[in-house]
């Protein structure tokens, strides 16, 4: 099988629930080199606090925790809290009951301990690759729609630069000078573009040198 590009993991946040402190620390230390953030906790209460206050893209949870059960934790967040996040279960056991419960919960994968780090990273990659691809398709569509909303063909490169520079919250941060360092374009042309995008409510200035890309406005074009 072709080697996976694990660099795609560096934009995602992982919640890791494991009551074995040594395993928790070891796996956290490894994942820190690959992902954006790794929130490592020992109890479901801590995990719920993370889910409430942080953006989480994938959950990795042990099944048999001290005085609680990872399956019950997943049932709680999926059924009561209405949280739907891709999940990888880890366990030292291969009890059929747990496998059936995992299937019912539509868990993405099930890894038997001791955890093979390469297997874990590959699993994360396979879960998150469709997310990356969907974002790329969305951004390509944004480029096409936004270009159709402007009149000057010289501004196309700027549109691509803005959209490819958006963070996960569709925020773009840069000054005119920053943009001109990357793209050969005059300042008047740049100002004209930003004014046009603002008038169409596509690019909304929220503070100095910071803008929000408004996807909703594209639907009206």
Secondary structure, 3 states (H helix, E strand, C coil): CCCCCHHHHHHCEEEEECCCHHHHHHHHHHHCCCCCEEEEECCHHHHHHHHHHCCCCEEEEECEECCEEHHHHHHHHHHHCCCCCEEEEEECCCCHHHHHHHHHCCCCEEEECCCCHHHHHHHHHHHHHHHHHHHHHHHHHHHHHHHHCCCCHHHHHHHHHHHHCCCCCCEEECCHHHHHHHCCCCHHHHHHHHHHHHHCCCEEEEECCEEEECHHHHCCC
